Amino acid sequence: MFVDIAKIMLKAGDGGNGCVSFHREKFVAAGGPDGGDGGKGSDIVFEVDDNLSTLADFRYKRKYIAPNGDNGQTKKSSGRSAKNLIIKVPRGTLLKDAATGNILADMSSGEPFIAAKGGRGGWGNSHFATPTRQVPNFAKSGKAGETIEILLELKLLADVGLLGFPNVGKSTLLSVVSEATPKIANYHFTTLSPALGVVRIGVGESFVMADIPGLIEGASSGAGLGFEFLRHIDRCRLLVHIVDVSGSEDRDPEKDFDAINEELAAYSPELATRPQIVAGNKTDIADPEAVEKFRAFVEGKGFEFFPISAAAHLGLDKLIGAVRQKLATLPPVKVYEPQPRETAPLISDKREVEVEVRGKVYYVKGEWLKEVINSVNFNDTDSLRFFERMLKNGGVIAKLEETGINEGDTVNIYDMEFDYVR
C-alpha cells in the first residue's frame, strides 16, 4: 500500500541520574564523595533510506520512545550514554511539527536530522564537594528528553511530472522512456499511486519522471482520487501534459486540456504557472486534421506541442529532447527551508509556577520542579537548604504567599508534602 502521510509521537531518552556515593577503602580515611554522573539520553535521529518508497511502516508504529541514559556509578564512574534511536524515511520526506505545521527538515539531501534531543545526565555528588561541604549527600537527576509530535509528508523527488486524464497513456509513456514498470490497462484509474522512472539520455545524464494519478475534472470537489497525490508534483521542475488527441473515448482534447489546468490551479496557483510541455498522444490512430487543430489550440496558448504515440514509440525522441533542453534552463528540484520550532521541550527553562488550593492544601505545579524534587535528599540538611533556595529563587514562596497561604497549611509538590513555615 502506498502511504505518503503519517503522524508519529517521539520521546527522546531521559538523562541518567547522578550517583550519591562515598569512597570506602581499607587504610583510606575520609575518602570523600565519588558519585559519578548519569549518561546522556538517546536522541531521535531521522535518516534517509533510498530503499524505502512509502511511509507504510508508520501506519503500524506511531510512537517512538528512545532509551534513557544509565545512572552514575560509584568510583566516579559515569553512566553509559544511550545510543541514538535512528528512524529511516524515504528521500524527499518532509518533517513537520504537528502542533504548528512548521517544516523542521526536508529529508532530500541525505543529511541526518535530530528531531528530539535526549536529556543530559545529572551530576554525581562528587561535583558538590566544597571546603565547607565535604560530605554532600545529594546528586542531580538527569534532564528529561524532548517530546514532540511529528507529521511526515512524502513529496517525491522528480524533475518531470506527467499530467493528464486517466487512460491517456501516461503510464505507457513512463514505461517506454524509462525502466519503470507501472501497471498498464485499458480502464480508468489503473494507476492508484505515483510511479517514478529514471529516463537515461546518455552516459551520466538522466532525469526522473513521475506519473501522478488523481487529477480529473471535479477533483477539487472530491471526484476521482481528488487531490490525494498532487503533493508529489510540488517539487517537479517541469510538467508534461499528456492529452489523448485520437478521440478514442469520445472526449474533446481541448476541453480536457483546459479542465486539467483549471483543476491544477484550484489545487495550487503556483503549480499552475509551472513550465509545461504538451504531448498529444495516440497520434497513430488519430485524424491528422484533429492533431493539427489541437496543435494550433495549444500553441495559441503559448505552450510547446509534440505529437507522439507512446504505444507505437512515435515522436518520443523529440519529446524527450525538448524535456532535456527545458530542464537545462530550470532551477534544481525544490528543497524546503526549515522553519523555527515553536514547541517547547518537555522541561522548560522558564520557571513557571501554578498553585491550586483545595481546602488547606496548596498544590504546586511546574515542570522544572520535577527535576528539583528528584534531586533533593530530604534526609540531608545541605540538600534541604538547596531545596529551600530553589523555592525562593524560583518564585514558589512568593506565589504561595500571593495565593494567601498561612503558616501551618500544607504544600504539595508532586506528592511530596510539607507544612508551610514563615
C-alpha positions in Angstrom: 0.0 0.0 0.0 1.3 3.4 -0.9 1.2 5.7 2.1 2.6 9.3 1.9 1.3 10.9 5.1 1.8 9.8 8.7 1.8 11.3 12.2 4.1 9.9 14.9 5.0 10.8 18.5 8.6 11.0 19.6 10.0 10.8 23.1 13.8 11.2 23.4 15.6 9.4 26.2 16.0 10.9 29.7 19.4 11.6 31.1 20.6 9.2 33.8 20.6 10.3 37.5 23.8 11.3 39.3 25.1 8.9 41.9 25.4 9.6 45.7 28.4 7.6 46.9 31.5 7.9 49.1 34.9 6.3 48.7 35.5 3.5 51.0 38.8 1.7 51.0 40.9 0.0 53.6 43.5 2.3 55.1 41.9 5.3 53.4 40.2 7.6 55.8 37.5 10.1 54.7 37.8 9.1 51.1 35.2 11.7 50.2 32.3 11.7 47.6 32.9 9.7 44.5 29.4 9.5 42.8 29.6 9.5 39.0 27.5 11.4 36.5 24.5 10.0 34.7 24.7 9.2 31.0 23.0 11.2 28.3 19.6 10.1 27.0 19.2 9.0 23.4 18.5 11.5 20.6 15.9 10.5 17.9 17.5 11.0 14.5 15.9 10.7 11.1 18.0 9.3 8.2 17.3 8.8 4.5 16.9 5.2 3.2 16.8 5.0 -0.6 15.4 1.5 -0.3 12.1 3.0 1.1 9.5 4.4 -1.2 6.5 4.9 1.1 5.6 5.7 4.7 3.7 2.5 5.1 5.8 1.4 8.2 4.4 4.3 10.2 0.9 3.0 9.8 1.6 0.3 12.4 4.1 2.0 14.7 3.2 5.6 15.7 5.1 6.0 19.0 8.9 6.0 19.3 10.4 6.1 22.8 14.2 6.3 22.9 16.2 4.6 25.7 17.4 6.6 28.7 21.0 7.1 29.8 22.3 4.9 32.6 22.6 6.2 36.1 26.0 7.2 37.5 28.1 4.7 39.4 30.5 4.6 42.4 34.2 5.5 42.0 33.2 8.5 39.8 32.1 6.2 37.0 29.8 7.9 34.6 26.7 6.1 33.4 26.6 4.9 29.8 25.0 7.3 27.3 22.2 5.7 25.3 22.7 5.1 21.6 20.7 7.3 19.3 17.4 6.0 18.0 17.5 6.0 14.2 14.3 6.3 12.2 14.6 5.6 8.4 12.4 7.6 5.9 12.3 7.8 2.1 14.2 10.5 0.4 12.0 13.5 -0.1 10.1 13.2 3.2 9.2 16.5 4.9 9.2 16.5 8.7 6.7 18.9 10.2 5.9 19.9 13.7 2.3 18.6 14.1 1.4 21.3 16.5 2.3 24.3 14.3 2.7 22.9 10.8 6.2 24.3 10.6 8.7 22.4 8.5 11.5 21.1 10.6 13.5 19.4 7.9 13.4 18.3 4.3 15.0 14.9 4.1 16.2 15.3 0.5 19.9 15.9 0.8 20.7 12.8 2.8 21.8 14.7 5.9 20.6 13.2 9.2 18.3 15.4 11.4 17.9 15.3 15.2 14.2 15.7 15.8 14.2 15.2 19.5 17.2 15.7 21.8 17.9 13.4 24.7 18.3 14.8 28.2 21.7 15.4 29.7 22.8 13.3 32.6 22.7 14.6 36.2 25.8 15.3 38.2 27.0 12.9 40.9 27.7 14.1 44.4 31.4 14.4 43.7 30.7 17.7 41.9 29.1 19.3 45.0 32.1 18.9 47.5 33.4 22.2 48.8 35.7 23.1 51.7 32.7 23.8 53.9 30.5 20.9 52.5 32.8 17.9 52.4 30.0 15.3 52.7 27.4 16.2 50.0 24.7 13.6 50.4 22.8 14.5 47.2 23.1 14.5 43.4 21.3 15.9 40.4 18.7 13.9 38.5 19.0 13.6 34.7 17.0 16.0 32.5 14.0 14.7 30.6 14.3 14.2 26.8 12.2 16.2 24.4 8.7 15.1 23.4 7.3 16.2 20.1 4.6 15.0 17.6 5.9 14.9 14.0 3.9 14.9 10.8 5.7 13.0 8.0 4.8 14.0 4.4 6.4 12.4 1.4 6.9 14.6 -1.6 8.6 12.5 -4.4 11.8 13.9 -5.9 11.1 14.1 -9.6 12.3 16.5 -12.3 9.3 15.9 -14.6 5.6 15.3 -13.6 3.1 13.7 -16.1 -0.3 15.3 -16.0 -3.5 14.2 -17.8 -6.8 12.4 -17.6 -6.9 8.7 -16.7 -6.2 6.3 -19.7 -4.5 8.9 -21.9 -1.2 7.0 -21.9 0.9 8.4 -19.0 1.9 5.0 -17.6 2.6 3.7 -21.1 4.9 6.7 -21.8 6.7 6.2 -18.5 7.3 2.5 -19.2 8.7 3.2 -22.7 11.1 6.0 -21.9 12.3 4.7 -18.5 13.0 1.5 -16.7 9.8 1.8 -14.6 7.1 -0.9 -14.9 3.8 0.6 -13.9 0.6 -1.3 -14.3 -1.0 -0.6 -17.7 -4.6 -1.5 -18.6 -7.4 -0.1 -20.7 -9.5 1.3 -17.9 -9.6 4.4 -15.8 -7.6 4.7 -12.6 -5.3 1.8 -13.4 -2.6 3.9 -11.6 -3.6 4.3 -8.0 -0.2 5.6 -6.7 2.6 7.7 -8.0 5.2 5.9 -10.1 8.8 7.0 -10.7 11.1 6.2 -13.5 14.7 7.3 -14.5 15.0 8.5 -18.1 18.6 7.9 -19.2 19.7 10.2 -22.0 23.3 9.3 -22.3 26.3 8.4 -20.2 26.0 10.1 -16.8 22.9 12.1 -17.9 19.4 11.4 -16.8 16.3 12.8 -15.1 13.5 11.5 -13.0 9.9 11.3 -14.4 6.8 10.7 -12.2 3.4 9.5 -13.3 0.9 11.3 -10.9 -2.6 9.9 -10.7 -5.7 11.5 -9.3 -6.3 14.7 -11.4 -9.6 14.7 -13.3 -12.3 17.2 -13.8 -14.0 17.9 -10.5 -11.1 16.7 -8.4 -11.3 19.8 -6.3 -14.8 18.7 -5.3 -13.6 15.1 -4.4 -14.2 13.5 -7.8 -12.0 10.5 -8.7 -8.9 10.3 -6.4 -9.3 14.0 -5.6 -6.0 15.8 -4.8 -4.6 12.9 -2.8 -1.4 12.6 -4.8 -0.9 16.0 -6.2 1.6 16.9 -3.5 4.1 14.8 -5.4 4.4 17.3 -8.2 5.2 20.2 -5.9 8.9 19.6 -6.5 8.6 18.9 -10.2 10.6 21.4 -12.3 8.6 20.7 -15.5 5.2 19.4 -16.2 4.4 17.3 -19.3 0.7 17.4 -20.1 -0.5 14.2 -21.9 -3.7 14.6 -24.0 -5.5 11.9 -26.0 -5.9 13.5 -29.4 -7.5 10.4 -31.0 -10.9 10.9 -29.6 -11.0 7.2 -28.8 -13.2 7.8 -25.7 -15.4 10.5 -27.4 -13.6 13.2 -25.4 -12.7 16.7 -26.6 -8.9 17.2 -26.2 -9.3 21.0 -26.0 -11.8 20.7 -23.1 -9.7 18.1 -21.4 -6.6 20.3 -21.6 -8.5 23.3 -20.1 -10.2 21.1 -17.4 -6.9 19.7 -16.2 -5.2 23.1 -15.9 -8.3 24.5 -14.1 -8.1 21.7 -11.5 -4.4 22.2 -11.2 -4.9 25.9 -10.5 -7.6 25.1 -7.9 -5.1 22.9 -6.1 -2.2 25.3 -6.3 -2.0 28.6 -8.2 1.8 28.3 -8.0 1.8 24.9 -9.8 -0.5 26.3 -12.5 2.4 28.7 -13.5 5.0 25.8 -13.6 6.6 25.3 -17.0 4.6 22.9 -19.1 5.0 21.0 -22.3 2.0 19.4 -24.1 2.2 16.0 -25.7 -0.7 14.9 -28.0 -0.7 11.1 -27.6 -2.2 8.3 -29.7 -1.5 10.1 -33.0 -1.1 6.7 -34.7 -4.9 6.3 -34.5 -5.8 10.0 -34.7 -7.2 12.1 -37.5 -4.2 14.2 -38.7 -6.5 17.2 -39.1 -7.6 16.8 -35.5 -4.0 16.7 -34.4 -3.1 19.9 -36.3 -6.2 21.6 -34.9 -5.1 20.8 -31.3 -1.6 21.9 -32.1 -2.9 25.3 -33.1 -5.0 25.5 -30.0 -2.1 24.6 -27.7 0.5 26.8 -29.4 -2.1 29.7 -29.3 -1.9 29.4 -25.5 1.9 29.7 -25.6 2.8 26.0 -25.0 5.1 23.8 -27.0 3.3 20.9 -28.6 4.7 17.4 -29.6 2.6 14.8 -31.3 3.5 11.3 -30.0 2.3 7.7 -29.8 3.7 6.1 -26.6 2.4 2.6 -27.6 3.9 2.8 -31.2 7.1 4.6 -30.0 6.5 7.6 -32.3 7.8 11.1 -31.7 9.3 10.2 -28.3 12.9 11.2 -29.1 11.7 14.8 -30.0 9.7 15.0 -26.8 12.5 13.7 -24.5 14.9 16.1 -26.3 12.7 19.0 -25.6 12.3 18.0 -22.0 16.1 17.7 -21.7 16.6 21.2 -23.2 13.9 22.7 -21.0 15.3 21.2 -17.8 18.7 22.6 -18.6 17.3 26.1 -18.2 15.3 25.5 -15.0 16.4 25.7 -11.3 17.1 22.5 -9.4 14.4 20.4 -7.6 12.8 22.4 -4.9 14.1 22.0 -1.4 12.0 23.3 1.5 13.8 25.5 4.1 13.3 24.6 7.7 11.2 26.9 9.9 11.8 27.6 13.6 10.3 25.2 16.0 7.8 26.9 18.3 7.0 24.0 20.6 8.9 23.8 23.9 10.7 20.8 25.2 9.2 18.8 28.0 11.3 20.6 30.6 11.2 24.3 30.1 13.9 26.7 31.2 11.2 29.1 32.2 10.3 28.7 35.9 6.6 28.8 35.6 4.6 28.0 38.7 0.9 27.1 39.1 -0.8 26.9 42.5 -4.2 25.3 43.1 -5.9 25.5 46.5 -8.0 22.6 47.8 -9.1 23.2 51.4 -5.9 24.0 53.3 -3.6 22.1 50.8 -1.7 24.1 48.2 -0.9 22.1 45.2 2.2 23.5 43.3 2.9 22.5 39.7 5.8 23.5 37.4 7.7 21.2 35.0 11.1 22.5 36.4 10.0 21.4 39.9 10.0 17.8 38.9 13.8 17.9 38.3 14.3 19.7 41.6 12.2 17.2 43.6 14.2 14.3 42.1 17.5 16.0 43.0 16.8 16.5 46.7 17.7 14.2 49.5 15.2 15.2 52.2 17.3 13.4 54.9 20.2 15.7 54.3 20.5 19.2 55.7 22.5 20.7 52.9 20.1 19.3 50.3 17.1 20.7 52.2 18.8 24.1 52.2 19.3 23.8 48.4 15.6 22.9 48.0 14.6 26.0 50.1 16.8 28.3 47.9 15.2 26.9 44.7 11.7 27.5 46.0 12.6 31.1 46.9 14.6 31.9 43.7 12.0 30.1 41.5 9.2 32.3 42.9 7.3 29.4 44.6 7.3 31.0 48.0 6.1 34.4 46.6 3.4 32.6 44.6 2.1 30.8 47.7 2.0 34.0 49.7 0.2 35.8 46.9 -2.4 33.0 46.9 -2.9 33.5 50.6 -1.2 30.6 52.3 -1.0 30.7 56.1 1.6 29.1 58.5 0.8 25.5 59.1 -1.0 25.0 55.8 0.2 22.0 53.7 2.1 22.4 50.5 2.0 19.5 48.0 4.6 19.5 45.2 4.1 16.3 43.0 3.1 14.2 46.0 5.8 15.5 48.3 4.1 17.3 51.2 5.4 19.6 53.9 4.0 22.3 56.3 4.5 25.9 55.4 6.5 27.8 57.9 7.3 31.5 57.5 
